[in-house]
């Protein structure tokens, strides 16, 4: 179940939270980390964790949860 209250109370989300909230569990954490590494999903690094800005999660929810994952962009 999506906990959208996190979008109002935090500035960053973990990759697991983004997988659940934005992609309804249909995208793996490994794929999200790969997209972060390719520069398709913005993130900040804190130790070994990638933290994704809430603004990105909101943008993805508004656009239907489809990041631009094309190889050319």
N, C-alpha and C positions, 0 to 999 in steps of 0.2 A: 504494500500500500504506500502511495506517495505521501511524503511528509513535506508539503509545500511550505509549511511554516518556517523551515530552514532558510528559505529564500528571503524571508523578512528579518531574520535574526542574526544572520552570518554574512560575512564578506566572501568566504571561500567555501567550497565543498570538496570532499575527497572524491577520488575516482569512483569508488563504490557508490557513493551517494548520487553522483551524476549518472552512473549506469542505471540506477533504480528510478530516480526522479525524472530525468530527461528522456532516457531511452527505454523506460519500462522493463528493464532487465533484458532487452533484446540485443544489447551490445556488451561484450565482455570487457572486463577491466583491462585485459591484455590489449584488446583493440583500442580502447580509449588511450592507454599509455603509448601505443604505437602512433596514434594520431597526434598526441602531444609531442612526441619525438619528431614527427614530420612537420610540426608547426601548424597543424590544422585546428588544434584546440589550444587556446592560451592557458598557461599555468604558471604557478610559482612553485619553486622547489623549497621544501622545508625538511631537511634531513633526507630521508629516503622516500618521502611522500610528495606526490604531485598534487597541488591544491589548485582547483579550477575556480576562477572568479564567478560569483553569483550572477553578474551581468551576462556572462556567456550562457549560463543555464537558462536565464530568462529569455534570452534571444533565441535559443534553440527551442524552447517551449512555444514561443510565439510563431516560429517558422515550422513547427511540426516535428522538431527533433532531427533535422537532417543537416549535419555539418557538410561543408564543401570538402569532400575527400578526394576530388579529382587529382591526378598526378601532375597535371599541368599548372595548377595554381598554387 
